[in-house]
Amino acid sequence: MFSHIGMPEILIILVVVLLLFGAKRLPEIGSSMGKGIREFKKSINDLNRSVTEIDREERADLPRERPAAAPQRDEDAQPEPKRLLS
């Protein structure tokens, strides 16, 4: 639906916004939108950082698993046949 927005449509939208809000109000709106976006990014980064820290703490509390010992080889067991085609 909006995939066909070109330069003329964008200019019309900007002119309508300029007429609605006025030239003095546009910088205020832009700066408040910038502050809002910065605050949103900061909160997302803080949330990611806290989740990462919680995950690290949980992993530190888990007991570490020892590597599995190599299986004992039976002398009587027959070796696996070789395959001719892979």
N, CA, C and O atoms as a printed pandas DataFrame, in Angstrom:
     atom_number atom_name residue_name chain_id  residue_number  x_coord  y_coord  z_coord
0              1         N          MET        A               1    0.815   -1.182    0.000
1              2        CA          MET        A               1    0.000    0.000    0.000
2              3         C          MET        A               1    0.865    1.255    0.000
3              4         O          MET        A               1    0.635    2.162   -0.800
4              5         N          PHE        A               2    1.865    1.321    0.892
5              6        CA          PHE        A               2    2.715    2.492    0.969
6              7         C          PHE        A               2    4.022    2.312    0.198
7              8         O          PHE        A               2    4.944    3.112    0.355
8              9         N          SER        A               3    4.110    1.302   -0.608
9             10        CA          SER        A               3    5.361    1.036   -1.303
10            11         C          SER        A               3    5.589    1.993   -2.460
11            12         O          SER        A               3    6.688    2.035   -3.012
12            13         N          HIS        A               4    4.567    2.768   -2.843
13            14        CA          HIS        A               4    4.698    3.662   -3.987
14            15         C          HIS        A               4    4.813    5.125   -3.566
15            16         O          HIS        A               4    4.431    6.014   -4.326
16            17         N          ILE        A               5    5.333    5.387   -2.369
17            18        CA          ILE        A               5    5.523    6.764   -1.925
18            19         C          ILE        A               5    6.820    7.277   -2.534
19            20         O          ILE        A               5    7.893    6.720   -2.301
20            21         N          GLY        A               6    6.709    8.323   -3.302
21            22        CA          GLY        A               6    7.871    8.901   -3.961
22            23         C          GLY        A               6    8.175   10.286   -3.424
23            24         O          GLY        A               6    7.643   10.694   -2.391
24            25         N          MET        A               7    9.029   11.002   -4.127
25            26        CA          MET        A               7    9.430   12.345   -3.699
26            27         C          MET        A               7    8.254   13.328   -3.695
27            28         O          MET        A               7    8.132   14.098   -2.743
28            29         N          PRO        A               8    7.382   13.341   -4.713
29            30        CA          PRO        A               8    6.256   14.302   -4.662
30            31         C          PRO        A               8    5.338   14.072   -3.463
31            32         O          PRO        A               8    4.875   15.029   -2.844
32            33         N          GLU        A               9    5.075   12.814   -3.136
33            34        CA          GLU        A               9    4.203   12.521   -1.993
34            35         C          GLU        A               9    4.837   12.962   -0.679
35            36         O          GLU        A               9    4.158   13.483    0.205
36            37         N          ILE        A              10    6.141   12.748   -0.562
37            38        CA          ILE        A              10    6.844   13.166    0.652
38            39         C          ILE        A              10    6.809   14.684    0.789
39            40         O          ILE        A              10    6.610   15.199    1.889
40            41         N          LEU        A              11    6.999   15.403   -0.313
41            42        CA          LEU        A              11    6.943   16.869   -0.269
42            43         C          LEU        A              11    5.555   17.358    0.129
43            44         O          LEU        A              11    5.438   18.317    0.892
44            45         N          ILE        A              12    4.515   16.723   -0.368
45            46        CA          ILE        A              12    3.146   17.107    0.010
46            47         C          ILE        A              12    2.925   16.876    1.503
47            48         O          ILE        A              12    2.327   17.717    2.174
48            49         N          ILE        A              13    3.398   15.752    2.028
49            50        CA          ILE        A              13    3.257   15.468    3.456
50            51         C          ILE        A              13    3.998   16.504    4.284
51            52         O          ILE        A              13    3.479   16.971    5.298
52            53         N          LEU        A              14    5.208   16.869    3.865
53            54        CA          LEU        A              14    5.984   17.875    4.600
54            55         C          LEU        A              14    5.312   19.238    4.578
55            56         O          LEU        A              14    5.327   19.941    5.588
56            57         N          VAL        A              15    4.725   19.627    3.456
57            58        CA          VAL        A              15    4.026   20.908    3.372
58            59         C          VAL        A              15    2.805   20.910    4.287
59            60         O          VAL        A              15    2.534   21.910    4.952
60            61         N          VAL        A              16    2.070   19.806    4.329
61            62        CA          VAL        A              16    0.901   19.717    5.212
62            63         C          VAL        A              16    1.329   19.807    6.672
63            64         O          VAL        A              16    0.680   20.492    7.463
64            65         N          VAL        A              17    2.403   19.130    7.037
65            66        CA          VAL        A              17    2.908   19.190    8.408
66            67         C          VAL        A              17    3.352   20.605    8.749
67            68         O          VAL        A              17    3.099   21.089    9.852
68            69         N          LEU        A              18    4.013   21.267    7.807
69            70        CA          LEU        A              18    4.462   22.649    8.028
70            71         C          LEU        A              18    3.268   23.575    8.229
71            72         O          LEU        A              18    3.306   24.459    9.085
72            73         N          LEU        A              19    2.213   23.378    7.452
73            74        CA          LEU        A              19    1.027   24.223    7.604
74            75         C          LEU        A              19    0.300   23.941    8.920
75            76         O          LEU        A              19   -0.231   24.862    9.540
76            77         N          LEU        A              20    0.272   22.685    9.347
77            78        CA          LEU        A              20   -0.429   22.346   10.582
78            79         C          LEU        A              20    0.279   22.874   11.825
79            80         O          LEU        A              20   -0.358   23.434   12.717
80            81         N          PHE        A              21    1.593   22.693   11.880
81            82        CA          PHE        A              21    2.320   23.020   13.103
82            83         C          PHE        A              21    3.039   24.362   13.051
83            84         O          PHE        A              21    3.291   24.946   14.105
84            85         N          GLY        A              22    3.372   24.861   11.901
85            86        CA          GLY        A              22    4.085   26.124   11.793
86            87         C          GLY        A              22    5.589   25.926   11.854
87            88         O          GLY        A              22    6.082   24.906   12.336
88            89         N          ALA        A              23    6.302   26.918   11.358
89            90        CA          ALA        A              23    7.755   26.822   11.253
90            91         C          ALA        A              23    8.436   26.870   12.626
91            92         O          ALA        A              23    9.497   26.274   12.809
92            93         N          LYS        A              24    7.840   27.566   13.578
93            94        CA          LYS        A              24    8.463   27.683   14.903
94            95         C          LYS        A              24    8.320   26.392   15.713
95            96         O          LYS        A              24    9.171   26.075   16.545
96            97         N          ARG        A              25    7.270   25.673   15.469
97            98        CA          ARG        A              25    6.979   24.477   16.268
98            99         C          ARG        A              25    7.726   23.237   15.767
99           100         O          ARG        A              25    7.961   22.314   16.547
100          101         N          LEU        A              26    8.104   23.193   14.489
101          102        CA          LEU        A              26    8.753   22.007   13.922
102          103         C          LEU        A              26   10.074   21.639   14.604
103          104         O          LEU        A              26   10.291   20.457   14.873
104          105         N          PRO        A              27   10.976   22.599   14.899
105          106        CA          PRO        A              27   12.207   22.200   15.598
106          107         C          PRO        A              27   11.941   21.610   16.983
107          108         O          PRO        A              27   12.647   20.697   17.411
108          109         N          GLU        A              28   10.938   22.119   17.678
109          110        CA          GLU        A              28   10.589   21.575   18.991
110          111         C          GLU        A              28   10.086   20.131   18.864
111          112         O          GLU        A              28   10.442   19.258   19.655
112          113         N          ILE        A              29    9.257   19.912   17.856
113          114        CA          ILE        A              29    8.734   18.559   17.634
114          115         C          ILE        A              29    9.870   17.605   17.281
115          116         O          ILE        A              29    9.916   16.481   17.781
116          117         N          GLY        A              30   10.787   18.047   16.421
117          118        CA          GLY        A              30   11.925   17.211   16.038
118          119         C          GLY        A              30   12.819   16.871   17.213
119          120         O          GLY        A              30   13.246   15.727   17.372
120          121         N          SER        A              31   13.102   17.881   18.044
121          122        CA          SER        A              31   13.977   17.617   19.195
122          123         C          SER        A              31   13.291   16.701   20.207
123          124         O          SER        A              31   13.942   15.834   20.790
124          125         N          SER        A              32   11.995   16.878   20.421
125          126        CA          SER        A              32   11.304   15.997   21.367
126          127         C          SER        A              32   11.234   14.570   20.822
127          128         O          SER        A              32   11.333   13.613   21.590
128          129         N          MET        A              33   11.066   14.419   19.512
129          130        CA          MET        A              33   11.083   13.077   18.932
130          131         C          MET        A              33   12.472   12.461   19.069
131          132         O          MET        A              33   12.588   11.274   19.370
132          133         N          GLY        A              34   13.516   13.238   18.856
133          134        CA          GLY        A              34   14.885   12.738   19.021
134          135         C          GLY        A              34   15.154   12.285   20.451
135          136         O          GLY        A              34   15.758   11.236   20.678
136          137         N          LYS        A              35   14.700   13.088   21.414
137          138        CA          LYS        A              35   14.872   12.714   22.822
138          139         C          LYS        A              35   14.116   11.428   23.144
139          140         O          LYS        A              35   14.613   10.570   23.874
140          141         N          GLY        A              36   12.927   11.306   22.598
141          142        CA          GLY        A              36   12.137   10.101   22.833
142          143         C          GLY        A              36   12.808    8.861   22.253
143          144         O          GLY        A              36   12.826    7.802   22.879
144          145         N          ILE        A              37   13.356    9.004   21.053
145          146        CA          ILE        A              37   14.043    7.867   20.417
146          147         C          ILE        A              37   15.287    7.503   21.211
147          148         O          ILE        A              37   15.559    6.321   21.424
148          149         N          ARG        A              38   16.047    8.502   21.653
149          150        CA          ARG        A              38   17.247    8.230   22.465
150          151         C          ARG        A              38   16.889    7.520   23.762
151          152         O          ARG        A              38   17.562    6.569   24.160
152          153         N          GLU        A              39   15.833    7.978   24.421
153          154        CA          GLU        A              39   15.405    7.354   25.675
154          155         C          GLU        A              39   14.953    5.916   25.438
155          156         O          GLU        A              39   15.236    5.031   26.245
156          157         N          PHE        A              40   14.250    5.685   24.330
157          158        CA          PHE        A              40   13.801    4.338   23.996
158          159         C          PHE        A              40   15.002    3.416   23.761
159          160         O          PHE        A              40   15.030    2.297   24.272
160          161         N          LYS        A              41   15.985    3.877   22.996
161          162        CA          LYS        A              41   17.187    3.066   22.745
162          163         C          LYS        A              41   17.934    2.787   24.036
163          164         O          LYS        A              41   18.437    1.683   24.244
164          165         N          LYS        A              42   18.008    3.801   24.914
165          166        CA          LYS        A              42   18.702    3.617   26.186
166          167         C          LYS        A              42   17.998    2.571   27.043
167          168         O          LYS        A              42   18.655    1.737   27.668
168          169         N          SER        A              43   16.671    2.609   27.077
169          170        CA          SER        A              43   15.942    1.627   27.887
170          171         C          SER        A              43   16.084    0.226   27.303
171          172         O          SER        A              43   16.179   -0.742   28.056
172          173         N          ILE        A              44   16.101    0.097   25.980
173          174        CA          ILE        A              44   16.295   -1.212   25.354
174          175         C          ILE        A              44   17.685   -1.745   25.680
175          176         O          ILE        A              44   17.831   -2.924   26.002
176          177         N          ASN        A              45   18.709   -0.895   25.601
177          178        CA          ASN        A              45   20.071   -1.324   25.928
178          179         C          ASN        A              45   20.194   -1.728   27.393
179          180         O          ASN        A              45   20.859   -2.714   27.709
180          181         N          ASP        A              46   19.556   -0.972   28.293
181          182        CA          ASP        A              46   19.578   -1.321   29.716
182          183         C          ASP        A              46   18.891   -2.666   29.957
183          184         O          ASP        A              46   19.367   -3.482   30.746
184          185         N          LEU        A              47   17.783   -2.886   29.278
185          186        CA          LEU        A              47   17.063   -4.150   29.422
186          187         C          LEU        A              47   17.921   -5.317   28.922
187          188         O          LEU        A              47   18.015   -6.350   29.585
188          189         N          ASN        A              48   18.543   -5.152   27.759
189          190        CA          ASN        A              48   19.419   -6.206   27.230
190          191         C          ASN        A              48   20.587   -6.478   28.176
191          192         O          ASN        A              48   20.961   -7.631   28.392
192          193         N          ARG        A              49   21.159   -5.422   28.734
193          194        CA          ARG        A              49   22.292   -5.567   29.641
194          195         C          ARG        A              49   21.869   -6.308   30.908
195          196         O          ARG        A              49   22.602   -7.173   31.385
196          197         N          SER        A              50   20.697   -5.982   31.460
197          198        CA          SER        A              50   20.255   -6.657   32.686
198          199         C          SER        A              50   19.932   -8.130   32.418
199          200         O          SER        A              50   20.221   -8.988   33.252
200          201         N          VAL        A              51   19.335   -8.427   31.261
201          202        CA          VAL        A              51   19.044   -9.822   30.922
202          203         C          VAL        A              51   20.342  -10.600   30.764
203          204         O          VAL        A              51   20.438  -11.743   31.212
204          205         N          THR        A              52   21.336   -9.994   30.134
205          206        CA          THR        A              52   22.632  -10.654   29.945
206          207         C          THR        A              52   23.299  -10.913   31.293
207          208         O          THR        A              52   23.872  -11.983   31.500
208          209         N          GLU        A              53   23.234   -9.948   32.213
209          210        CA          GLU        A              53   23.833  -10.134   33.527
210          211         C          GLU        A              53   23.121  -11.253   34.301
211          212         O          GLU        A              53   23.776  -12.060   34.960
212          213         N          ILE        A              54   21.808  -11.301   34.224
213          214        CA          ILE        A              54   21.058  -12.354   34.914
214          215         C          ILE        A              54   21.422  -13.708   34.337
215          216         O          ILE        A              54   21.585  -14.677   35.078
216          217         N          ASP        A              55   21.550  -13.783   33.016
217          218        CA          ASP        A              55   21.916  -15.043   32.369
218          219         C          ASP        A              55   23.312  -15.480   32.810
219          220         O          ASP        A              55   23.535  -16.662   33.070
220          221         N          ARG        A              56   24.242  -14.550   32.895
221          222        CA          ARG        A              56   25.598  -14.891   33.356
222          223         C          ARG        A              56   25.589  -15.393   34.790
223          224         O          ARG        A              56   26.289  -16.352   35.118
224          225         N          GLU        A              57   24.799  -14.750   35.650
225          226        CA          GLU        A              57   24.726  -15.173   37.048
226          227         C          GLU        A              57   24.130  -16.572   37.163
227          228         O          GLU        A              57   24.603  -17.389   37.953
228          229         N          GLU        A              58   23.101  -16.844   36.379
229          230        CA          GLU        A              58   22.487  -18.171   36.427
230          231         C          GLU        A              58   23.453  -19.234   35.928
231          232         O          GLU        A              58   23.503  -20.332   36.482
232          233         N          ARG        A              59   24.218  -18.925   34.895
233          234        CA          ARG        A              59   25.187  -19.888   34.385
234          235         C          ARG        A              59   26.314  -20.118   35.383
235          236         O          ARG        A              59   26.850  -21.224   35.461
236          237         N          ALA        A              60   26.681  -19.097   36.144
237          238        CA          ALA        A              60   27.743  -19.250   37.134
238          239         C          ALA        A              60   27.283  -20.129   38.289
239          240         O          ALA        A              60   28.096  -20.823   38.899
240          241         N          ASP        A              61   25.985  -20.108   38.598
241          242        CA          ASP        A              61   25.456  -20.914   39.698
242          243         C          ASP        A              61   25.291  -22.386   39.327
243          244         O          ASP        A              61   25.236  -23.243   40.209
244          245         N          LEU        A              62   25.213  -22.683   38.049
245          246        CA          LEU        A              62   25.025  -24.076   37.629
246          247         C          LEU        A              62   26.305  -24.871   37.830
247          248         O          LEU        A              62   27.398  -24.357   37.593
248          249         N          PRO        A              63   26.181  -26.120   38.265
249          250        CA          PRO        A              63   27.394  -26.943   38.386
250          251         C          PRO        A              63   27.912  -27.289   36.994
251          252         O          PRO        A              63   27.143  -27.552   36.069
252          253         N          ARG        A              64   29.201  -27.281   36.877
253          254        CA          ARG        A              64   29.812  -27.581   35.585
254          255         C          ARG        A              64   29.827  -29.078   35.367
255          256         O          ARG        A              64   30.129  -29.847   36.280
256          257         N          GLU        A              65   29.502  -29.483   34.170
257          258        CA          GLU        A              65   29.493  -30.901   33.845
258          259         C          GLU        A              65   30.890  -31.347   33.473
259          260         O          GLU        A              65   31.638  -30.640   32.798
260          261         N          ARG        A              66   31.217  -32.543   33.936
261          262        CA          ARG        A              66   32.512  -33.100   33.574
262          263         C          ARG        A              66   32.384  -33.742   32.200
263          264         O          ARG        A              66   31.327  -34.271   31.855
264          265         N          PRO        A              67   33.448  -33.697   31.422
265          266        CA          PRO        A              67   33.370  -34.347   30.109
266          267         C          PRO        A              67   33.194  -35.850   30.272
267          268         O          PRO        A              67   33.740  -36.464   31.188
268          269         N          ALA        A              68   32.433  -36.412   29.379
269          270        CA          ALA        A              68   32.153  -37.850   29.445
270          271         C          ALA        A              68   33.423  -38.631   29.141
271          272         O          ALA        A              68   34.206  -38.268   28.264
272          273         N          ALA        A              69   33.603  -39.706   29.886
273          274        CA          ALA        A              69   34.772  -40.554   29.668
274          275         C          ALA        A              69   34.596  -41.332   28.371
275          276         O          ALA        A              69   33.473  -41.611   27.949
276          277         N          ALA        A              70   35.700  -41.673   27.754
277          278        CA          ALA        A              70   35.645  -42.441   26.513
278          279         C          ALA        A              70   35.042  -43.812   26.814
279          280         O          ALA        A              70   35.374  -44.423   27.829
280          281         N          PRO        A              71   34.170  -44.294   25.952
281          282        CA          PRO        A              71   33.546  -45.595   26.218
282          283         C          PRO        A              71   34.590  -46.710   26.164
283          284         O          PRO        A              71   35.555  -46.665   25.401
284          285         N          GLN        A              72   34.352  -47.697   26.998
285          286        CA          GLN        A              72   35.245  -48.852   27.029
286          287         C          GLN        A              72   35.049  -49.657   25.759
287          288         O          GLN        A              72   33.917  -49.878   25.328
288          289         N          ARG        A              73   36.133  -50.089   25.164
289          290        CA          ARG        A              73   36.063  -50.854   23.922
290          291         C          ARG        A              73   36.114  -52.342   24.251
291          292         O          ARG        A              73   37.035  -52.822   24.912
292          293         N          ASP        A              74   35.136  -53.031   23.788
293          294        CA          ASP        A              74   35.120  -54.477   24.000
294          295         C          ASP        A              74   36.031  -55.129   22.977
295          296         O          ASP        A              74   36.030  -54.782   21.796
296          297         N          GLU        A              75   36.794  -56.065   23.457
297          298        CA          GLU        A              75   37.707  -56.775   22.562
298          299         C          GLU        A              75   36.945  -57.702   21.618
299          300         O          GLU        A              75   37.401  -57.982   20.509
300          301         N          ASP        A              76   35.778  -58.177   22.066
301          302        CA          ASP        A              76   35.010  -59.115   21.265
302          303         C          ASP        A              76   34.119  -58.414   20.233
303          304         O          ASP        A              76   33.611  -59.060   19.317
304          305         N          ALA        A              77   33.928  -57.111   20.373
305          306        CA          ALA        A              77   33.029  -56.406   19.467
306          307         C          ALA        A              77   33.656  -56.315   18.082
307          308         O          ALA        A              77   34.862  -56.112   17.937
308          309         N          GLN        A              78   32.817  -56.468   17.080
309          310        CA          GLN        A              78   33.309  -56.399   15.715
310          311         C          GLN        A              78   33.353  -54.934   15.266
311          312         O          GLN        A              78   32.464  -54.157   15.617
312          313         N          PRO        A              79   34.363  -54.554   14.503
313          314        CA          PRO        A              79   34.426  -53.180   14.040
314          315         C          PRO        A              79   33.339  -52.922   13.012
315          316         O          PRO        A              79   32.842  -53.843   12.364
316          317         N          GLU        A              80   32.986  -51.681   12.878
317          318        CA          GLU        A              80   31.940  -51.299   11.927
318          319         C          GLU        A              80   32.476  -51.479   10.505
319          320         O          GLU        A              80   33.612  -51.099   10.225
320          321         N          PRO        A              81   31.682  -52.048    9.616
321          322        CA          PRO        A              81   32.156  -52.255    8.244
322          323         C          PRO        A              81   32.347  -50.935    7.532
323          324         O          PRO        A              81   31.636  -49.965    7.796
324          325         N          LYS        A              82   33.316  -50.901    6.622
325          326        CA          LYS        A              82   33.588  -49.692    5.859
326          327         C          LYS        A              82   32.533  -49.550    4.767
327          328         O          LYS        A              82   32.095  -50.533    4.169
328          329         N          ARG        A              83   32.141  -48.308    4.524
329          330        CA          ARG        A              83   31.159  -48.054    3.499
330          331         C          ARG        A              83   31.894  -47.737    2.195
331          332         O          ARG        A              83   32.890  -47.013    2.194
332          333         N          LEU        A              84   31.401  -48.275    1.111
333          334        CA          LEU        A              84   32.031  -48.024   -0.173
334          335         C          LEU        A              84   31.609  -46.695   -0.773
335          336         O          LEU        A              84   32.414  -46.013   -1.407
336          337         N          LEU        A              85   30.359  -46.326   -0.578
337          338        CA          LEU        A              85   29.854  -45.056   -1.089
338          339         C          LEU        A              85   29.453  -44.180    0.076
339          340         O          LEU        A              85   28.860  -44.648    1.047
340          341         N          SER        A              86   29.779  -42.920   -0.028
341          342        CA          SER        A              86   29.429  -41.986    1.046
342          343         C          SER        A              86   28.080  -41.392    0.842
343          344         O          SER        A              86   27.632  -40.585    1.656
